[in-house]
Amino acid sequence: MNAQKKQQLIELYDFARKRIIQSMELRHCPHAGFYNSVDERCIYCHQGMECVWMNHNDELVSLEEKSEEDLKQQLLVAVDFVDSNLSPYHLTRRKCQCENCVWLRQVNEALNAP
């Protein structure tokens, strides 16, 4: 993977981080959003996926050290999250210019680029 392509993938994480952290309710979290795999409260928490994703991809994690496949896989998880939070009656995604749909198209282009 060339450095420019890897940097493009990393830049796409900023939007995903912002969206996921905005959706999280951390007021009552005993771990302040840090997923604890042995705590039953985390295992059965409705925000488990978000916490796990943020713990692997927040600003404290060096994305530059991740492999291309890991970067792509984690972006796909973020795509699923953003896509699932769009309303069912959302404008046609191919033509919509909201920041969610624009980001989804950017990720799709980056993942499908040679």
C-alpha positions in Angstrom: 0.0 0.0 0.0 1.4 3.4 -0.9 1.7 6.0 1.7 -0.8 8.4 0.0 -3.5 5.7 -0.1 -2.9 4.8 3.6 -3.1 8.5 4.6 -6.4 8.8 2.7 -7.8 5.8 4.7 -6.6 7.3 8.0 -8.2 10.7 7.2 -11.5 9.0 6.9 -11.4 7.9 10.5 -11.9 11.5 11.8 -15.5 11.6 10.7 -16.2 8.1 12.0 -14.7 8.9 15.4 -16.8 12.1 15.6 -20.0 10.2 14.7 -19.5 7.3 17.1 -18.4 9.4 20.1 -21.4 11.7 19.6 -23.7 8.7 19.7 -22.3 7.4 23.0 -23.9 7.9 26.4 -20.9 8.0 28.8 -22.5 9.6 31.8 -23.3 6.3 33.5 -20.4 4.3 32.1 -18.2 3.0 34.9 -15.2 2.8 32.6 -15.6 6.2 30.8 -16.0 4.5 27.4 -13.0 2.1 27.8 -14.4 -1.3 27.0 -13.6 -4.0 29.7 -14.0 -7.4 28.2 -14.3 -9.1 31.7 -16.9 -6.7 33.1 -20.5 -8.0 32.6 -21.7 -4.4 32.4 -19.6 -4.0 29.3 -20.4 -7.3 27.8 -24.2 -6.7 28.0 -24.1 -2.9 27.3 -26.0 -1.6 24.3 -22.9 0.5 23.4 -20.4 -2.4 23.3 -19.6 -2.2 19.6 -19.0 1.6 19.8 -16.7 1.2 22.8 -14.7 -1.6 21.2 -14.4 0.4 18.0 -13.3 3.6 19.7 -10.8 1.6 21.9 -9.2 0.3 18.7 -9.4 3.5 16.6 -9.4 6.6 18.8 -6.8 9.4 18.6 -4.6 7.6 21.0 -4.1 4.7 18.7 -1.4 4.9 16.0 -3.3 4.2 12.8 -0.1 4.5 10.8 1.1 1.3 12.4 -2.0 -0.7 11.3 -2.0 -2.9 8.2 -4.0 -2.0 5.2 -6.4 -4.8 5.8 -7.0 -3.7 9.4 -7.6 -0.1 8.4 -10.1 -1.3 5.8 -11.9 -3.7 8.1 -12.3 -1.1 10.8 -13.6 1.4 8.3 -16.2 -1.1 7.2 -17.4 -1.4 10.8 -17.7 2.4 10.9 -19.6 2.4 7.6 -22.1 -0.1 9.0 -22.5 2.2 12.1 -23.1 5.4 10.1 -25.3 3.7 7.6 -27.5 2.1 10.3 -28.0 5.5 11.9 -29.5 7.0 8.7 -33.3 7.0 8.8 -35.1 4.5 6.6 -36.7 7.3 4.7 -33.3 9.0 4.0 -32.8 10.7 0.7 -31.4 8.4 -2.0 -27.8 8.0 -0.9 -26.3 8.2 -4.3 -27.5 11.8 -4.7 -27.7 13.0 -1.1 -25.1 15.6 -0.1 -25.4 15.4 3.7 -22.1 14.8 5.4 -23.0 11.2 6.3 -23.7 10.2 2.7 -20.7 12.2 1.3 -18.5 10.3 3.8 -20.0 7.0 2.9 -19.3 7.6 -0.7 -15.7 8.7 0.1 -15.1 5.5 2.0 -16.6 3.4 -0.7 -14.3 5.0 -3.3 -11.2 4.6 -1.1 -11.9 1.0 -0.4 -12.6 0.1 -4.1 -9.7 2.1 -5.5 -6.9 0.0 -7.0 
